[in-house]
Amino acid sequence: MKFLTVDQIKAQLRLDDAQAELERDLLEMYGESAEDAVLNVCNRTVTDIFEIYGQIPSGLVVAALLLTDDMYNHRGTISPTSVYQLPTFDINVRPYVKLTTNNNQEYGRHCNL
């Protein structure tokens, strides 16, 4: 995973050590998927975020944990817009979205709410 840890995911899901170990591969897969979703929505890479903020902001970590929690607890089919139905995801990610013009020139580090 790029910025989440299994321990963070385990705490978010309130799993005991035995359950977390039993599902470790699944937790890592959900964590990686959630990280990718956050980065895709932000239109940034981990390197971009570190260059600007010096760390992964807690809002992005929380958003990835929320997505991981949602994936773990709702293991069925979802639509691509489901991510935007998680208001706390949007609140945590929106400030870090890279805005660009039609010719891909960046015009702000943060988007306006």
ZAMARGU-4260 file (C-alpha; in steps of 0.2 Angstrom, whole numbers, plus 5000, padded with zeros to 4 digits):
<rodrens>
0) 5000/5000/5000 | 5006/5018/4997 | 5000/5027/5013 | 4988/5016/5023 | 4993/5002/5035
5) 4985/4986/5039 | 4985/4992/5057 | 4975/5008/5052 | 4963/4997/5042 | 4961/4985/5057
10) 4957/4999/5069 | 4945/5007/5056 | 4935/4991/5054 | 4937/4986/5073 | 4944/4969/5069
15) 4954/4959/5082 | 4971/4953/5077 | 4965/4935/5073 | 4952/4942/5061 | 4964/4954/5053
20) 4977/4941/5050 | 4964/4929/5042 | 4959/4943/5030 | 4975/4952/5028 | 4976/4949/5009
25) 4958/4956/5007 | 4962/4971/5018 | 4978/4975/5008 | 4968/4974/4992 | 4954/4985/4998
30) 4967/4997/5005 | 4976/4998/4989 | 4960/5001/4979 | 4954/5015/4991 | 4971/5023/4990
35) 4970/5023/4971 | 4952/5030/4971 | 4958/5044/4982 | 4973/5048/4971 | 4962/5047/4955
40) 4949/5059/4962 | 4962/5071/4967 | 4971/5069/4950 | 4987/5068/4959 | 5001/5055/4963
45) 5008/5051/4980 | 5024/5060/4974 | 5014/5076/4970 | 5005/5076/4987 | 5022/5074/4996
50) 5030/5088/4986 | 5016/5100/4990 | 5011/5095/5008 | 5027/5085/5014 | 5016/5071/5020
55) 4999/5063/5016 | 4986/5075/5023 | 4975/5066/5037 | 4960/5070/5026 | 4966/5059/5012
60) 4970/5045/5025 | 4953/5046/5032 | 4945/5046/5015 | 4954/5031/5010 | 4950/5022/5027
65) 4931/5027/5024 | 4932/5019/5007 | 4941/5003/5014 | 4927/5002/5027 | 4914/5004/5014
70) 4922/4991/5003 | 4924/4978/5017 | 4906/4981/5024 | 4897/4981/5007 | 4905/4968/4997
75) 4893/4969/4983 | 4892/4978/4966 | 4893/4997/4967 | 4892/5010/4954 | 4906/5022/4949
80) 4896/5037/4957 | 4894/5028/4974 | 4910/5036/4980 | 4902/5053/4979 | 4888/5046/4990
85) 4899/5046/5005 | 4899/5064/5010 | 4914/5062/5022 | 4924/5056/5008 | 4920/5071/4997
90) 4923/5083/5012 | 4940/5075/5015 | 4946/5074/4997 | 4939/5089/4989 | 4952/5102/4996
95) 4967/5092/4988 | 4959/5090/4970 | 4971/5097/4957 | 4961/5108/4945 | 4967/5109/4927
100) 4961/5119/4912 | 4957/5110/4895 | 4975/5110/4890 | 4980/5102/4907 | 4988/5117/4915
105) 4986/5118/4933 | 4976/5133/4940 | 4975/5129/4959 | 4981/5118/4972 | 4964/5117/4980
110) 4947/5117/4973 | 4933/5128/4979 | 4919/5120/4989
</rodrens>
